[in-house]
Amino acid sequence: MVLGLVAALLLAGCGAGSVGGSGTGGGASGLRVVASFYPLQYLAQRVLGDAGSVTSLTRPGAEPHDLELTARDVASVSRAALVVYLRGFQPSVDQAVTAEGGTRALDVSGPADLSLTYTPIEGGQAQTQQAGAVDPHFWLDPLRLAAVADALAARLATVDPGHAAVFTANAAAVRADLVALDGEFRTGLARCTDLNLVTSHNAFGYLAQRYGLRQVGITGLTADQEPNATQLADVTTFVRTHHVRTIYYETLVSPKIADTVAAETGARTEVLDPIEGLTDQSQGKDYLQVMRANLRNLRAGQSCS
C-alpha cells in the first residue's frame, strides 16, 4: 500500500516540497531531515543548524496521535537523509519508516528512556497495580530531550561527517538551554502546596516525575479519548478528596472535559500545553517559550511560592 502510493506519486511527477512545518537553513543543497512531529522538529532544527533543512510530517495545529500520512508525506520519508521519529507514537509513521526509511531513520525511544507507564484512577485513587501502556511524552522532561539532542548529533555526524563538529556544538547549545530550563522548573516547583497535577489527558508523567508532582489524568495517553461516566466520577472524587484547585486543559483539543470536572468540583481551569504541536493559540513561539509558559501556569495552579 505504502509502496504503491509512493510509486504513484513519483509517476505523477510531484516534487518534494515542504511537509508540515517550515524548513530551516541549508536549502536543497544540504541534508533533508524529516521529523515526525513538533518536539523532534524543534530539536532537529537546532542540532542541524545551517547544514540542511527540516520538515515535519505533522502539520501545525494537528493532533499528532491521529496522524495519517499522504503519499507526498511517504515520499518525503523515502527521500530524506534522516527520519527522526518515536516508534509506537504514530503508527502511520512507523509503517512509512518500515517501508521507506531503510537505515535512514533514528528512533529516539532509546535515548529518551521511556520508563513510565500510564496509571489509571479508579474510586478516587491512583491504581498503580494497573499501570499499562508506555508513556511516550518524554519531551516534557527537558533532560530527556537533551539526551535525544546528543543522540541526534551523533547520528547526523555519521550521515554528514564533514559537519560533525557543528552538530556536536549545536547539541551542546541545546543541552545548555534545556539544563537551564530544568533549573527553572526545579526552583519554580520546589515549594508547592498542591502536588496533585490533574490534567485532561496523561501527557505529563515525565514532567511530574522530574519535579515531584503526581499526575492524575482524566483520560488516557491520547488526547482524543472520551472518558466514560465512571472515569469522570472517579476523577471528580479525587479532586474533591484531595482539594485540588486547578484542572489543566490543552491547546490542540477541546477543554470540555476539564471544564466538566471543574464545574463539578469548584476548581478553576488553566492551560498546560503538552507541546505536541504549535498553533496561534500556543503560549509561545517555540518549545522553550511554551515550557516557560507551562511553568508560570503550574506555579499559579499548584500554589507554589
C-alpha positions as CSV (number, residue, x, y, z in Angstrom):
1,M,0.0,0.0,0.0
2,V,2.7,2.5,1.1
3,L,5.0,1.5,-1.8
4,G,2.1,1.8,-4.2
5,L,1.4,5.3,-3.0
6,V,5.0,6.4,-3.5
7,A,5.2,4.9,-6.9
8,A,2.0,6.7,-8.0
9,L,3.4,9.9,-6.7
10,L,6.7,9.6,-8.5
11,L,4.9,8.7,-11.7
12,A,2.8,11.8,-11.4
13,G,5.9,13.9,-11.2
14,C,5.2,15.5,-7.9
15,G,8.0,17.5,-6.2
16,A,9.3,17.1,-2.7
17,G,8.2,20.5,-1.3
18,S,7.6,21.1,2.3
19,V,5.8,18.7,4.6
20,G,4.1,20.1,7.7
21,G,6.3,22.7,9.2
22,S,8.7,25.2,7.7
23,G,12.3,24.3,6.9
24,T,15.4,25.7,8.3
25,G,18.7,26.8,6.6
26,G,20.7,24.8,4.1
27,G,18.1,24.6,1.3
28,A,18.1,21.9,-1.3
29,S,22.0,21.6,-1.2
30,G,22.0,20.5,2.5
31,L,20.7,17.5,4.3
32,R,17.0,16.8,4.2
33,V,15.8,15.7,7.6
34,V,12.2,14.7,8.3
35,A,10.8,14.8,11.8
36,S,7.6,13.1,12.8
37,F,6.1,15.8,15.0
38,Y,6.9,19.2,16.6
39,P,9.3,18.4,19.5
40,L,11.5,16.4,17.2
41,Q,11.3,19.0,14.5
42,Y,12.4,21.7,17.0
43,L,15.3,19.5,18.2
44,A,16.4,18.6,14.6
45,Q,16.3,22.3,13.6
46,R,18.5,23.3,16.5
47,V,21.0,20.5,16.0
48,L,21.2,20.6,12.2
49,G,21.5,24.3,12.1
50,D,22.5,25.6,8.6
51,A,23.7,22.2,7.4
52,G,20.3,21.3,5.9
53,S,16.5,21.6,6.2
54,V,13.9,20.1,8.5
55,T,10.3,19.3,7.7
56,S,7.6,17.8,10.0
57,L,5.2,15.1,9.0
58,T,2.6,16.5,11.5
59,R,1.2,19.8,10.3
60,P,0.9,22.8,12.7
61,G,-2.3,22.5,14.7
62,A,-2.9,18.8,14.0
63,E,-3.1,16.3,16.8
64,P,0.0,14.0,16.2
65,H,-1.7,10.9,17.7
66,D,-4.2,11.0,14.9
67,L,-1.7,11.5,12.0
68,E,-2.5,9.8,8.7
69,L,0.2,10.2,6.0
70,T,-0.4,11.3,2.5
71,A,1.5,9.9,-0.5
72,R,3.5,13.1,-0.5
73,D,4.5,12.6,3.1
74,V,5.6,9.0,2.5
75,A,7.7,10.1,-0.5
76,S,9.4,12.6,1.8
77,V,10.4,9.8,4.1
78,S,11.8,7.8,1.1
79,R,14.0,10.8,0.1
80,A,15.2,12.0,3.5
81,A,18.8,11.8,4.6
82,L,17.4,11.1,8.1
83,V,14.0,10.5,9.5
84,V,13.7,11.3,13.2
85,Y,10.7,9.6,14.9
86,L,9.4,8.0,18.1
87,R,8.4,4.4,17.4
88,G,4.9,3.5,18.7
89,F,3.7,7.1,19.0
90,Q,2.4,7.5,15.4
91,P,1.5,4.1,13.7
92,S,1.4,5.6,10.2
93,V,4.9,7.0,10.7
94,D,6.1,3.6,11.9
95,Q,4.6,2.0,8.8
96,A,6.3,4.5,6.4
97,V,9.7,4.2,8.1
98,T,9.5,0.4,7.8
99,A,8.5,0.6,4.1
100,E,10.6,3.5,3.0
101,G,13.1,4.6,5.7
102,G,15.6,1.8,5.4
103,T,18.6,2.5,7.6
104,R,18.0,6.3,7.3
105,A,15.8,6.5,10.5
106,L,16.5,7.4,14.1
107,D,14.1,6.1,16.6
108,V,14.5,8.3,19.7
109,S,12.8,6.0,22.2
110,G,16.1,4.6,23.3
111,P,17.9,7.8,24.3
112,A,14.5,9.2,25.6
113,D,14.3,6.4,28.1
114,L,10.6,5.7,28.0
115,S,10.4,4.3,31.5
116,L,6.9,5.4,32.6
117,T,3.6,3.7,32.1
118,Y,0.0,5.0,32.3
119,T,-1.7,4.7,35.7
120,P,-5.5,5.0,35.8
121,I,-7.6,6.4,38.5
122,E,-10.5,4.3,40.0
123,G,-12.6,5.1,43.0
124,G,-10.7,8.3,43.5
125,Q,-7.3,6.7,44.0
126,A,-4.4,6.0,41.6
127,Q,-4.3,2.3,40.7
128,T,-0.6,1.7,40.3
129,Q,-1.0,-2.0,40.0
130,Q,-3.0,-1.4,36.8
131,A,-0.2,0.6,35.1
132,G,-0.2,-0.4,31.4
133,A,0.8,1.3,28.2
134,V,4.2,3.0,28.0
135,D,4.0,6.8,28.2
136,P,5.6,8.4,25.1
137,H,5.6,12.1,26.2
138,F,9.3,12.2,27.2
139,W,9.9,15.7,25.8
140,L,8.1,17.4,28.7
141,D,11.2,16.4,30.7
142,P,13.9,18.8,29.5
143,L,16.8,16.4,30.5
144,R,15.3,13.5,28.5
145,L,15.0,15.9,25.5
146,A,18.7,16.9,26.0
147,A,19.7,13.2,25.8
148,V,17.9,12.9,22.5
149,A,19.7,16.0,21.2
150,D,23.0,14.3,21.9
151,A,21.9,11.1,20.2
152,L,20.7,13.1,17.2
153,A,24.0,14.9,16.9
154,A,25.9,11.6,16.9
155,R,23.6,10.2,14.2
156,L,23.9,13.2,12.0
157,A,27.6,13.0,12.3
158,T,27.5,9.6,10.6
159,V,25.3,11.0,7.8
160,D,27.5,14.1,7.2
161,P,30.9,13.7,8.9
162,G,32.1,17.0,7.4
163,H,29.7,18.8,9.8
164,A,30.2,16.6,12.8
165,A,31.8,19.4,14.9
166,V,28.9,21.7,14.0
167,F,26.3,19.1,15.1
168,T,28.2,18.5,18.4
169,A,28.4,22.2,19.1
170,N,24.7,22.8,18.3
171,A,23.6,19.9,20.5
172,A,25.8,21.3,23.3
173,A,24.0,24.6,22.9
174,V,20.6,22.9,23.0
175,R,21.6,20.9,26.1
176,A,22.7,24.1,27.9
177,D,19.3,25.7,27.2
178,L,17.5,22.6,28.4
179,V,19.6,22.3,31.5
180,A,18.8,25.9,32.3
181,L,15.1,25.2,31.7
182,D,15.3,22.3,34.1
183,G,16.8,24.5,36.7
184,E,14.0,27.0,36.3
185,F,11.4,24.2,36.8
186,R,13.3,22.8,39.8
187,T,13.4,26.2,41.5
188,G,9.9,27.2,40.5
189,L,8.2,24.0,41.6
190,A,10.3,23.4,44.7
191,R,7.7,24.7,47.2
192,C,4.1,23.9,46.0
193,T,1.1,23.5,48.3
194,D,-0.7,21.0,45.9
195,L,1.4,18.2,44.4
196,N,-1.5,16.5,42.6
197,L,-1.5,17.5,38.9
198,V,-4.9,16.9,37.3
199,T,-4.8,17.1,33.5
200,S,-7.2,16.4,30.7
201,H,-5.0,13.5,29.4
202,N,-2.0,11.6,30.7
203,A,0.7,13.6,28.9
204,F,2.7,15.0,31.9
205,G,4.0,11.9,33.7
206,Y,7.7,12.6,32.9
207,L,7.3,16.3,33.9
208,A,5.6,15.2,37.1
209,Q,8.2,12.6,37.9
210,R,11.1,15.0,37.4
211,Y,9.7,17.8,39.6
212,G,8.0,15.9,42.4
213,L,4.4,16.1,41.3
214,R,1.8,13.4,40.9
215,Q,-0.1,13.3,37.6
216,V,-3.8,12.4,37.6
217,G,-5.1,12.2,34.0
218,I,-8.8,12.4,33.2
219,T,-8.3,10.3,30.0
220,G,-5.5,8.0,28.8
221,L,-2.4,8.6,26.8
222,T,-4.1,10.1,23.8
223,A,-6.0,13.4,23.9
224,D,-8.9,12.3,21.8
225,Q,-10.1,9.6,24.2
226,E,-13.5,10.3,25.7
227,P,-13.9,9.4,29.4
228,N,-16.9,7.4,30.4
229,A,-19.1,8.4,33.3
230,T,-17.2,6.2,35.8
231,Q,-13.9,7.8,34.9
232,L,-15.3,11.3,35.3
233,A,-16.8,10.3,38.6
234,D,-13.5,8.8,39.8
235,V,-11.5,11.9,38.9
236,T,-14.2,14.2,40.4
237,T,-13.9,12.2,43.6
238,F,-10.1,12.5,43.6
239,V,-10.3,16.3,43.0
240,R,-12.7,16.7,45.9
241,T,-10.9,14.4,48.3
242,H,-7.5,16.0,47.7
243,H,-8.8,19.6,47.5
244,V,-7.3,20.1,44.0
245,R,-7.7,23.8,42.9
246,T,-6.8,23.6,39.2
247,I,-7.8,21.3,36.3
248,Y,-5.5,21.7,33.3
249,Y,-6.5,21.5,29.7
250,E,-4.5,21.8,26.5
251,T,-4.4,23.8,23.2
252,L,-5.0,21.1,20.5
253,V,-8.2,19.6,21.9
254,S,-11.5,20.9,23.4
255,P,-11.4,21.9,27.0
256,K,-14.8,20.5,27.7
257,I,-13.6,17.5,29.8
258,A,-11.6,19.8,32.1
259,D,-14.5,22.2,32.2
260,T,-16.8,19.4,33.3
261,V,-14.7,18.3,36.2
262,A,-14.0,21.9,37.2
263,A,-17.7,22.7,37.2
264,E,-18.5,19.6,39.4
265,T,-15.8,20.4,41.9
266,G,-15.5,24.2,42.0
267,A,-11.9,24.1,40.7
268,R,-10.6,26.5,38.1
269,T,-9.1,25.6,34.7
270,E,-5.8,26.6,33.2
271,V,-3.7,25.7,30.1
272,L,-0.9,23.1,30.4
273,D,0.5,22.5,26.9
274,P,1.9,19.1,26.0
275,I,3.7,20.8,23.1
276,E,2.7,18.1,20.6
277,G,2.3,20.9,18.1
278,L,2.2,24.7,17.9
279,T,-0.8,26.9,17.0
280,D,-1.7,30.5,17.0
281,Q,-3.1,29.8,20.5
282,S,0.1,28.4,21.9
283,Q,1.6,30.5,24.7
284,G,4.9,30.9,22.9
285,K,6.6,30.6,19.6
286,D,8.9,27.6,20.3
287,Y,9.4,24.7,22.8
288,L,11.3,26.8,25.3
289,Q,8.8,29.6,25.4
290,V,5.8,27.3,25.8
291,M,7.6,25.3,28.5
292,R,8.2,28.6,30.4
293,A,4.5,29.5,30.0
294,N,3.7,26.0,31.4
295,L,5.9,26.7,34.4
296,R,4.1,30.0,35.1
297,N,0.7,28.3,34.9
298,L,1.9,25.4,37.1
299,R,3.2,27.8,39.8
300,A,-0.1,29.6,39.9
301,G,-2.2,26.4,39.6
302,Q,-0.3,24.4,42.2
303,S,0.1,27.3,44.6
304,C,3.9,27.4,44.5
305,S,5.9,30.0,46.4
